[in-house]
Amino acid sequence: MYPQAAEKPDIREFTAEVTAIEDNTVQLSETYFYPASGGQPADRGTISGVTVEMVAKSDGSIIHHLRSEPELAVGDTVTGRIDDTFRVYCMRAHSASHTLYGAARTLFNELGYGGFEITPEKIRVDLSTEDAVDAADVVELERLTNQAIWDSRPVSWREVPVSEAQNNENIAFNTQTEEGVMTDQSAVRLVEIKGWDIAACGGTHVSNTIEIGPVTVLNRS
Ligand SMILES: [Zn+2]
């Protein structure tokens, strides 16, 4: 199952019931915290005022690791607050990686998508191509990416049956994000930048490329 955060990435505050507590960890009846997965780091924020240090997926559940043992009991109603600055950064970064991939599609042959990693300072996108990539390609990649951003292209997401996704050769599969997903799910989540890129992805995204802002390709390796 995909995180609710991916479906409604604009929610920053929610209430939920505590369903399990163990030491510093809490599970909730529902959560809009994004668990670390597929290259996107976990959300920051608080649950009932206690700092959330890590959010992780475990056996299909989302586990919130708190800084200190909370004074809570199963059945309590709590308020979760998601750090807006960091989430917006992740949404922009995730969307930027798709936009860059779309640009790479127009530049390179036999393009493969190995996933990506968002850190607080930069994003690493793993692409593979049979073409030799030189400095001029990198400049062009950056130019095309920023052009697509300024085009203000709508970004949308939806779930489709796995078979439909697998039959569409235009869909990029992020091997990290989709790890295990194809085998134990009947649906796959697609993120589409209108007229530019379509990828299977469970992360959080902006709804228009203009929200990404300027992208600089720092280096290649
Ligand atoms: Zn994504």
Residues whose N, C-alpha, C, O or C-beta is under 5 A from the ligand:
A	BS01	ZN	H94 C201 G203
